[in-house]
Structures are given as C-alpha cells and as structure tokens.
Amino acid sequence: MALAERIDSRLQLTFEDGTDPISGDQIYKTKSFNNVKIDATADQLLAVTETLVPLQQLVLYSVKRNDTELITED
Amino acid sequence: MKKIELKFENEEGKTVTFSLDNPVEPVDPVAVSEAMDAILSENAFFSSGGDLVAKKSARIVERNVSEIEI
C-alpha cells in the first residue's frame, strides 16, 4: 500500500499575452506563486487571484493549483 | 520591463515579496492596498518565517537592459 502526502502547493495563473505574429496562435504567459498553504481552499486562492489580477494589464485565462505529493510505502 | 512588488512582513519580521509583471499604470494606491489586505485576510500563503502578518510596502520596479557589443 502506497501513501501519498501532499507536501507542496502552488498557485499558477495563466494570462493571455497577445498572438504569435506568424501563426496567429494565442500566446500565454504563466505566473506562479509558491508557498501556498497545503490546507488553503480553492475559494481562498480564487479570492487572492481576483485581487491580484486587476493590478496588472493582461487578461486572465486560467487559475491552476499545482500540488506535489510525496509517495512512500506504508 | 516593469513589475509591481507587494512586500509583506512575516511573523519573524522578515520581508516576503509578491511580484507581478505588466502593472497597470498609473498605479491606484487604494487598489494596491486593498489587494494586499485581501492577501493578508485570506491567509493562504506561508513563508519560511511563518504567516504573513502585515503590509510593508509596494513599488513599481523597472529593469533597463542595454546590450553591449563585444
């Protein structure tokens, strides 16, 4: 039996950053915030995101949470 | 290349900085202060010196790069 323990969590915001002049594809830019509390809720992270986004100019595309789990043997 | 930096104090009195590229200018100091209040009240982040406990400062930082031909 394996155990998975969440040991690290980060908030990753993806913004639209214009289009590629040749292909016309959307370009995205990501910004990560480390040191998210393991027990932080999605509501908390969304609230933080909603206050940070208006301080900058790009359009928010997605909000992600990246968790790292340490897997060990039971 | 400009950035906005939000500086907080943690429980050990050390500074923790959040930065964002492409800040809106002119900066609205009230909006910046409110955003920092929200980060403190949500309390969703930690630091090596404990929770964030107070706002310290905020600033716009610009980096100028000039290539040197060698």
N, CA and C atoms of all chains as a GROMACS GRO file, in nm:
protein
  432
    1MET      N    1   0.085  -0.120   0.000
    1MET     CA    2   0.000   0.000   0.000
    1MET      C    3   0.089   0.125   0.000
    2ALA      N    4   0.060   0.213  -0.092
    2ALA     CA    5   0.140   0.337  -0.100
    2ALA      C    6   0.067   0.451  -0.033
    3LEU      N    7   0.144   0.539   0.024
    3LEU     CA    8   0.088   0.658   0.088
    3LEU      C    9   0.127   0.781   0.006
    4ALA      N   10   0.030   0.868  -0.017
    4ALA     CA   11   0.060   0.994  -0.086
    4ALA      C   12   0.032   1.108   0.010
    5GLU      N   13   0.133   1.189   0.034
    5GLU     CA   14   0.118   1.301   0.126
    5GLU      C   15   0.148   1.430   0.050
    6ARG      N   16   0.053   1.522   0.055
    6ARG     CA   17   0.076   1.649  -0.015
    6ARG      C   18   0.181   1.728   0.061
    7ILE      N   19   0.288   1.765  -0.006
    7ILE     CA   20   0.397   1.834   0.064
    7ILE      C   21   0.420   1.975   0.010
    8ASP      N   22   0.362   2.007  -0.105
    8ASP     CA   23   0.390   2.137  -0.164
    8ASP      C   24   0.272   2.177  -0.251
    9SER      N   25   0.240   2.307  -0.249
    9SER     CA   26   0.126   2.354  -0.326
    9SER      C   27   0.159   2.491  -0.383
   10ARG      N   28   0.123   2.512  -0.508
   10ARG     CA   29   0.146   2.646  -0.565
   10ARG      C   30   0.030   2.689  -0.653
   11LEU      N   31   0.017   2.821  -0.663
   11LEU     CA   32  -0.089   2.882  -0.742
   11LEU      C   33  -0.029   2.925  -0.875
   12GLN      N   34  -0.092   2.882  -0.985
   12GLN     CA   35  -0.038   2.920  -1.116
   12GLN      C   36  -0.145   2.992  -1.197
   13LEU      N   37  -0.116   3.117  -1.230
   13LEU     CA   38  -0.207   3.197  -1.311
   13LEU      C   39  -0.156   3.199  -1.454
   14THR      N   40  -0.247   3.178  -1.549
   14THR     CA   41  -0.210   3.187  -1.690
   14THR      C   42  -0.282   3.307  -1.750
   15PHE      N   43  -0.204   3.391  -1.819
   15PHE     CA   44  -0.259   3.511  -1.881
   15PHE      C   45  -0.245   3.502  -2.033
   16GLU      N   46  -0.338   3.570  -2.103
   16GLU     CA   47  -0.325   3.584  -2.248
   16GLU      C   48  -0.225   3.694  -2.274
   17ASP      N   49  -0.127   3.667  -2.360
   17ASP     CA   50  -0.020   3.763  -2.383
   17ASP      C   51  -0.002   3.788  -2.533
   18GLY      N   52  -0.112   3.822  -2.602
   18GLY     CA   53  -0.105   3.853  -2.744
   18GLY      C   54  -0.105   3.728  -2.831
   19THR      N   55  -0.083   3.749  -2.960
   19THR     CA   56  -0.083   3.636  -3.054
   19THR      C   57   0.049   3.631  -3.128
   20ASP      N   58   0.082   3.512  -3.172
   20ASP     CA   59   0.204   3.494  -3.249
   20ASP      C   60   0.188   3.565  -3.384
   21PRO      N   61   0.282   3.655  -3.422
   21PRO     CA   62   0.264   3.733  -3.545
   21PRO      C   63   0.262   3.646  -3.671
   22ILE      N   64   0.323   3.530  -3.668
   22ILE     CA   65   0.327   3.446  -3.789
   22ILE      C   66   0.211   3.347  -3.791
   23SER      N   67   0.198   3.268  -3.684
   23SER     CA   68   0.095   3.164  -3.685
   23SER      C   69  -0.041   3.217  -3.641
   24GLY      N   70  -0.044   3.330  -3.570
   24GLY     CA   71  -0.171   3.382  -3.519
   24GLY      C   72  -0.220   3.310  -3.395
   25ASP      N   73  -0.139   3.216  -3.345
   25ASP     CA   74  -0.180   3.142  -3.224
   25ASP      C   75  -0.174   3.231  -3.100
   26GLN      N   76  -0.263   3.203  -3.007
   26GLN     CA   77  -0.263   3.274  -2.880
   26GLN      C   78  -0.135   3.241  -2.802
   27ILE      N   79  -0.074   3.345  -2.745
   27ILE     CA   80   0.044   3.322  -2.660
   27ILE      C   81  -0.001   3.336  -2.515
   28TYR      N   82   0.047   3.248  -2.432
   28TYR     CA   83   0.012   3.252  -2.290
   28TYR      C   84   0.137   3.278  -2.207
   29LYS      N   85   0.113   3.341  -2.094
   29LYS     CA   86   0.222   3.369  -2.002
   29LYS      C   87   0.178   3.321  -1.864
   30THR      N   88   0.263   3.248  -1.795
   30THR     CA   89   0.221   3.197  -1.664
   30THR      C   90   0.299   3.266  -1.553
   31LYS      N   91   0.233   3.276  -1.440
   31LYS     CA   92   0.296   3.333  -1.320
   31LYS      C   93   0.260   3.242  -1.204
   32SER      N   94   0.362   3.194  -1.135
   32SER     CA   95   0.338   3.103  -1.022
   32SER      C   96   0.366   3.170  -0.889
   33PHE      N   97   0.287   3.136  -0.792
   33PHE     CA   98   0.313   3.180  -0.655
   33PHE      C   99   0.337   3.056  -0.570
   34ASN      N  100   0.456   3.048  -0.515
   34ASN     CA  101   0.491   2.934  -0.430
   34ASN      C  102   0.434   2.953  -0.290
   35ASN      N  103   0.461   2.856  -0.208
   35ASN     CA  104   0.428   2.868  -0.065
   35ASN      C  105   0.280   2.883  -0.037
   36VAL      N  106   0.196   2.818  -0.119
   36VAL     CA  107   0.055   2.812  -0.086
   36VAL      C  108   0.040   2.711   0.027
   37LYS      N  109  -0.040   2.746   0.126
   37LYS     CA  110  -0.061   2.654   0.237
   37LYS      C  111  -0.128   2.526   0.186
   38ILE      N  112  -0.084   2.415   0.240
   38ILE     CA  113  -0.137   2.286   0.199
   38ILE      C  114  -0.290   2.282   0.218
   39ASP      N  115  -0.337   2.347   0.325
   39ASP     CA  116  -0.481   2.341   0.356
   39ASP      C  117  -0.558   2.461   0.300
   40ALA      N  118  -0.496   2.542   0.216
   40ALA     CA  119  -0.568   2.654   0.155
   40ALA      C  120  -0.679   2.600   0.064
   41THR      N  121  -0.793   2.668   0.064
   41THR     CA  122  -0.905   2.620  -0.018
   41THR      C  123  -0.906   2.688  -0.154
   42ALA      N  124  -0.982   2.628  -0.247
   42ALA     CA  125  -0.996   2.688  -0.380
   42ALA      C  126  -1.058   2.827  -0.369
   43ASP      N  127  -1.151   2.844  -0.275
   43ASP     CA  128  -1.212   2.976  -0.254
   43ASP      C  129  -1.108   3.081  -0.216
   44GLN      N  130  -1.018   3.043  -0.127
   44GLN     CA  131  -0.913   3.136  -0.086
   44GLN      C  132  -0.824   3.174  -0.205
   45LEU      N  133  -0.788   3.074  -0.284
   45LEU     CA  134  -0.699   3.100  -0.396
   45LEU      C  135  -0.768   3.186  -0.503
   46LEU      N  136  -0.896   3.163  -0.523
   46LEU     CA  137  -0.970   3.245  -0.619
   46LEU      C  138  -0.981   3.388  -0.569
   47ALA      N  139  -1.003   3.406  -0.440
   47ALA     CA  140  -1.014   3.540  -0.383
   47ALA      C  141  -0.882   3.616  -0.399
   48VAL      N  142  -0.772   3.549  -0.374
   48VAL     CA  143  -0.641   3.612  -0.390
   48VAL      C  144  -0.619   3.648  -0.537
   49THR      N  145  -0.655   3.554  -0.626
   49THR     CA  146  -0.638   3.579  -0.769
   49THR      C  147  -0.718   3.701  -0.814
   50GLU      N  148  -0.842   3.710  -0.766
   50GLU     CA  149  -0.928   3.820  -0.809
   50GLU      C  150  -0.878   3.956  -0.761
   51THR      N  151  -0.800   3.958  -0.654
   51THR     CA  152  -0.746   4.087  -0.611
   51THR      C  153  -0.615   4.120  -0.682
   52LEU      N  154  -0.541   4.018  -0.724
   52LEU     CA  155  -0.412   4.043  -0.790
   52LEU      C  156  -0.429   4.081  -0.938
   53VAL      N  157  -0.523   4.015  -1.004
   53VAL     CA  158  -0.537   4.034  -1.150
   53VAL      C  159  -0.559   4.180  -1.190
   54PRO      N  160  -0.643   4.258  -1.119
   54PRO     CA  161  -0.664   4.398  -1.161
   54PRO      C  162  -0.541   4.487  -1.146
   55LEU      N  163  -0.437   4.439  -1.078
   55LEU     CA  164  -0.316   4.521  -1.062
   55LEU      C  165  -0.226   4.514  -1.185
   56GLN      N  166  -0.258   4.422  -1.276
   56GLN     CA  167  -0.175   4.410  -1.397
   56GLN      C  168  -0.265   4.415  -1.521
   57GLN      N  169  -0.201   4.420  -1.638
   57GLN     CA  170  -0.277   4.454  -1.760
   57GLN      C  171  -0.328   4.334  -1.840
   58LEU      N  172  -0.272   4.217  -1.820
   58LEU     CA  173  -0.310   4.105  -1.907
   58LEU      C  174  -0.443   4.043  -1.865
   59VAL      N  175  -0.507   3.974  -1.962
   59VAL     CA  176  -0.634   3.909  -1.936
   59VAL      C  177  -0.609   3.770  -1.879
   60LEU      N  178  -0.676   3.741  -1.768
   60LEU     CA  179  -0.658   3.610  -1.704
   60LEU      C  180  -0.723   3.501  -1.788
   61TYR      N  181  -0.649   3.393  -1.810
   61TYR     CA  182  -0.701   3.282  -1.890
   61TYR      C  183  -0.740   3.164  -1.801
   62SER      N  184  -0.655   3.130  -1.704
   62SER     CA  185  -0.690   3.020  -1.616
   62SER      C  186  -0.620   3.033  -1.481
   63VAL      N  187  -0.679   2.967  -1.383
   63VAL     CA  188  -0.622   2.962  -1.248
   63VAL      C  189  -0.600   2.816  -1.216
   64LYS      N  190  -0.476   2.780  -1.184
   64LYS     CA  191  -0.447   2.640  -1.153
   64LYS      C  192  -0.380   2.630  -1.017
   65ARG      N  193  -0.398   2.512  -0.960
   65ARG     CA  194  -0.325   2.482  -0.838
   65ARG      C  195  -0.238   2.361  -0.868
   66ASN      N  196  -0.110   2.374  -0.841
   66ASN     CA  197  -0.019   2.262  -0.863
   66ASN      C  198   0.021   2.206  -0.728
   67ASP      N  199  -0.017   2.083  -0.704
   67ASP     CA  200   0.019   2.018  -0.578
   67ASP      C  201   0.126   1.912  -0.605
   68THR      N  202   0.215   1.898  -0.511
   68THR     CA  203   0.314   1.791  -0.519
   68THR      C  204   0.287   1.694  -0.405
   69GLU      N  205   0.279   1.567  -0.439
   69GLU     CA  206   0.258   1.466  -0.336
   69GLU      C  207   0.381   1.378  -0.326
   70LEU      N  208   0.419   1.351  -0.206
   70LEU     CA  209   0.529   1.259  -0.181
   70LEU      C  210   0.470   1.120  -0.161
   71ILE      N  211   0.518   1.026  -0.238
   71ILE     CA  212   0.464   0.890  -0.228
   71ILE      C  213   0.565   0.801  -0.158
   72THR      N  214   0.516   0.736  -0.055
   72THR     CA  215   0.604   0.647   0.022
   72THR      C  216   0.533   0.514   0.043
   73GLU      N  217   0.609   0.415   0.086
   73GLU     CA  218   0.548   0.287   0.119
   73GLU      C  219   0.487   0.295   0.258
   74ASP      N  220   0.378   0.228   0.271
   74ASP     CA  221   0.307   0.229   0.400
   74ASP      C  222   0.392   0.157   0.505
   75MET      N  223   1.081   4.661  -1.906
   75MET     CA  224   1.009   4.556  -1.832
   75MET      C  225   0.978   4.606  -1.692
   76LYS      N  226   0.850   4.626  -1.663
   76LYS     CA  227   0.814   4.674  -1.530
   76LYS      C  228   0.744   4.566  -1.450
   77LYS      N  229   0.755   4.576  -1.320
   77LYS     CA  230   0.689   4.483  -1.228
   77LYS      C  231   0.630   4.563  -1.114
   78ILE      N  232   0.526   4.509  -1.055
   78ILE     CA  233   0.480   4.565  -0.929
   78ILE      C  234   0.519   4.466  -0.819
   79GLU      N  235   0.575   4.517  -0.712
   79GLU     CA  236   0.616   4.432  -0.600
   79GLU      C  237   0.534   4.468  -0.476
   80LEU      N  238   0.476   4.367  -0.417
   80LEU     CA  239   0.400   4.384  -0.293
   80LEU      C  240   0.482   4.321  -0.182
   81LYS      N  241   0.516   4.400  -0.083
   81LYS     CA  242   0.603   4.349   0.023
   81LYS      C  243   0.526   4.338   0.155
   82PHE      N  244   0.538   4.219   0.212
   82PHE     CA  245   0.472   4.189   0.339
   82PHE      C  246   0.576   4.155   0.445
   83GLU      N  247   0.531   4.164   0.569
   83GLU     CA  248   0.616   4.123   0.680
   83GLU      C  249   0.561   3.990   0.733
   84ASN      N  250   0.650   3.897   0.763
   84ASN     CA  251   0.604   3.771   0.822
   84ASN      C  252   0.624   3.773   0.974
   85GLU      N  253   0.589   3.661   1.035
   85GLU     CA  254   0.593   3.655   1.182
   85GLU      C  255   0.732   3.681   1.240
   86GLU      N  256   0.835   3.654   1.159
   86GLU     CA  257   0.971   3.679   1.208
   86GLU      C  258   1.018   3.821   1.175
   87GLY      N  259   0.928   3.902   1.117
   87GLY     CA  260   0.966   4.039   1.083
   87GLY      C  261   1.044   4.049   0.953
   88LYS      N  262   1.053   3.938   0.880
   88LYS     CA  263   1.125   3.940   0.752
   88LYS      C  264   1.030   3.976   0.638
   89THR      N  265   1.086   4.021   0.528
   89THR     CA  266   1.005   4.067   0.416
   89THR      C  267   0.977   3.954   0.318
   90VAL      N  268   0.851   3.945   0.275
   90VAL     CA  269   0.810   3.848   0.174
   90VAL      C  270   0.752   3.928   0.057
   91THR      N  271   0.803   3.903  -0.062
   91THR     CA  272   0.762   3.983  -0.178
   91THR      C  273   0.679   3.902  -0.277
   92PHE      N  274   0.569   3.961  -0.323
   92PHE     CA  275   0.490   3.906  -0.433
   92PHE      C  276   0.512   4.000  -0.550
   93SER      N  277   0.543   3.947  -0.667
   93SER     CA  278   0.559   4.038  -0.780
   93SER      C  279   0.474   3.995  -0.898
   94LEU      N  280   0.434   4.094  -0.976
   94LEU     CA  281   0.351   4.072  -1.095
   94LEU      C  282   0.407   4.157  -1.209
   95ASP      N  283   0.414   4.100  -1.329
   95ASP     CA  284   0.459   4.175  -1.446
   95ASP      C  285   0.345   4.262  -1.499
   96ASN      N  286   0.381   4.352  -1.587
   96ASN     CA  287   0.285   4.438  -1.658
   96ASN      C  288   0.187   4.509  -1.566
   97PRO      N  289   0.237   4.586  -1.469
   97PRO     CA  290   0.144   4.655  -1.379
   97PRO      C  291   0.061   4.760  -1.452
   98VAL      N  292  -0.059   4.782  -1.400
   98VAL     CA  293  -0.144   4.888  -1.452
   98VAL      C  294  -0.086   5.021  -1.405
   99GLU      N  295  -0.072   5.116  -1.498
   99GLU     CA  296  -0.022   5.248  -1.461
   99GLU      C  297  -0.113   5.354  -1.520
  100PRO      N  298  -0.137   5.465  -1.453
  100PRO     CA  299  -0.083   5.494  -1.320
  100PRO      C  300  -0.139   5.400  -1.214
  101VAL      N  301  -0.058   5.370  -1.114
  101VAL     CA  302  -0.098   5.279  -1.008
  101VAL      C  303  -0.205   5.345  -0.920
  102ASP      N  304  -0.303   5.266  -0.883
  102ASP     CA  305  -0.406   5.312  -0.790
  102ASP      C  306  -0.366   5.262  -0.650
  103PRO      N  307  -0.313   5.350  -0.566
  103PRO     CA  308  -0.262   5.306  -0.436
  103PRO      C  309  -0.369   5.240  -0.350
  104VAL      N  310  -0.494   5.285  -0.364
  104VAL     CA  311  -0.601   5.224  -0.285
  104VAL      C  312  -0.623   5.079  -0.328
  105ALA      N  313  -0.624   5.056  -0.460
  105ALA     CA  314  -0.645   4.920  -0.510
  105ALA      C  315  -0.530   4.829  -0.466
  106VAL      N  316  -0.408   4.881  -0.468
  106VAL     CA  317  -0.292   4.801  -0.427
  106VAL      C  318  -0.304   4.766  -0.279
  107SER      N  319  -0.340   4.866  -0.200
  107SER     CA  320  -0.352   4.842  -0.056
  107SER      C  321  -0.462   4.741  -0.025
  108GLU      N  322  -0.574   4.751  -0.100
  108GLU     CA  323  -0.685   4.657  -0.078
  108GLU      C  324  -0.646   4.515  -0.119
  109ALA      N  325  -0.570   4.504  -0.228
  109ALA     CA  326  -0.526   4.371  -0.273
  109ALA      C  327  -0.436   4.309  -0.165
  110MET      N  328  -0.350   4.392  -0.106
  110MET     CA  329  -0.260   4.341  -0.002
  110MET      C  330  -0.340   4.301   0.123
  111ASP      N  331  -0.444   4.381   0.154
  111ASP     CA  332  -0.531   4.344   0.267
  111ASP      C  333  -0.597   4.209   0.243
  112ALA      N  334  -0.641   4.187   0.117
  112ALA     CA  335  -0.708   4.061   0.084
  112ALA      C  336  -0.613   3.943   0.098
  113ILE      N  337  -0.488   3.961   0.055
  113ILE     CA  338  -0.391   3.853   0.068
  113ILE      C  339  -0.369   3.820   0.216
  114LEU      N  340  -0.362   3.925   0.298
  114LEU     CA  341  -0.344   3.902   0.441
  114LEU      C  342  -0.466   3.832   0.501
  115SER      N  343  -0.587   3.877   0.464
  115SER     CA  344  -0.706   3.821   0.529
  115SER      C  345  -0.733   3.679   0.482
  116GLU      N  346  -0.703   3.648   0.354
  116GLU     CA  347  -0.723   3.510   0.307
  116GLU      C  348  -0.622   3.416   0.374
  117ASN      N  349  -0.504   3.468   0.402
  117ASN     CA  350  -0.402   3.390   0.474
  117ASN      C  351  -0.377   3.254   0.411
  118ALA      N  352  -0.363   3.253   0.277
  118ALA     CA  353  -0.347   3.128   0.204
  118ALA      C  354  -0.200   3.094   0.175
  119PHE      N  355  -0.110   3.183   0.216
  119PHE     CA  356   0.032   3.160   0.188
  119PHE      C  357   0.112   3.153   0.318
  120PHE      N  358   0.219   3.080   0.314
  120PHE     CA  359   0.309   3.079   0.428
  120PHE      C  360   0.447   3.125   0.380
  121SER      N  361   0.540   3.140   0.470
  121SER     CA  362   0.677   3.170   0.431
  121SER      C  363   0.767   3.097   0.529
  122SER      N  364   0.897   3.100   0.501
  122SER     CA  365   0.989   3.029   0.589
  122SER      C  366   0.988   3.091   0.729
  123GLY      N  367   0.942   3.216   0.739
  123GLY     CA  368   0.935   3.280   0.871
  123GLY      C  369   0.793   3.290   0.923
  124GLY      N  370   0.705   3.198   0.882
  124GLY     CA  371   0.568   3.198   0.932
  124GLY      C  372   0.470   3.270   0.840
  125ASP      N  373   0.349   3.293   0.893
  125ASP     CA  374   0.244   3.358   0.815
  125ASP      C  375   0.280   3.503   0.783
  126LEU      N  376   0.212   3.556   0.681
  126LEU     CA  377   0.225   3.699   0.652
  126LEU      C  378   0.137   3.772   0.752
  127VAL      N  379   0.191   3.875   0.816
  127VAL     CA  380   0.116   3.941   0.922
  127VAL      C  381   0.087   4.088   0.896
  128ALA      N  382   0.164   4.153   0.810
  128ALA     CA  383   0.142   4.297   0.789
  128ALA      C  384   0.190   4.340   0.651
  129LYS      N  385   0.129   4.450   0.603
  129LYS     CA  386   0.175   4.512   0.479
  129LYS      C  387   0.300   4.591   0.511
  130LYS      N  388   0.396   4.587   0.423
  130LYS     CA  389   0.517   4.664   0.447
  130LYS      C  390   0.530   4.777   0.345
  131SER      N  391   0.531   4.742   0.216
  131SER     CA  392   0.543   4.846   0.114
  131SER      C  393   0.502   4.788  -0.020
  132ALA      N  394   0.488   4.877  -0.118
  132ALA     CA  395   0.460   4.834  -0.254
  132ALA      C  396   0.534   4.928  -0.347
  133ARG      N  397   0.580   4.874  -0.459
  133ARG     CA  398   0.655   4.961  -0.550
  133ARG      C  399   0.652   4.905  -0.692
  134ILE      N  400   0.678   4.995  -0.785
  134ILE     CA  401   0.696   4.956  -0.925
  134ILE      C  402   0.846   4.952  -0.951
  135VAL      N  403   0.890   4.844  -1.010
  135VAL     CA  404   1.032   4.827  -1.038
  135VAL      C  405   1.050   4.814  -1.188
  136GLU      N  406   1.146   4.888  -1.242
  136GLU     CA  407   1.174   4.877  -1.386
  136GLU      C  408   1.319   4.837  -1.406
  137ARG      N  409   1.335   4.742  -1.494
  137ARG     CA  410   1.472   4.696  -1.523
  137ARG      C  411   1.508   4.741  -1.665
  138ASN      N  412   1.619   4.809  -1.678
  138ASN     CA  413   1.665   4.851  -1.811
  138ASN      C  414   1.786   4.769  -1.850
  139VAL      N  415   1.781   4.713  -1.970
  139VAL     CA  416   1.890   4.630  -2.016
  139VAL      C  417   1.948   4.691  -2.143
  140SER      N  418   2.077   4.715  -2.143
  140SER     CA  419   2.144   4.763  -2.264
  140SER      C  420   2.248   4.660  -2.305
  141GLU      N  421   2.230   4.605  -2.423
  141GLU     CA  422   2.328   4.507  -2.472
  141GLU      C  423   2.458   4.579  -2.507
  142ILE      N  424   2.568   4.516  -2.474
  142ILE     CA  425   2.699   4.571  -2.509
  142ILE      C  426   2.761   4.484  -2.617
  143GLU      N  427   2.802   4.548  -2.724
  143GLU     CA  428   2.861   4.470  -2.833
  143GLU      C  429   3.005   4.436  -2.798
  144ILE      N  430   3.038   4.309  -2.802
  144ILE     CA  431   3.175   4.270  -2.765
  144ILE      C  432   3.238   4.187  -2.876
   0.00000   0.00000   0.00000
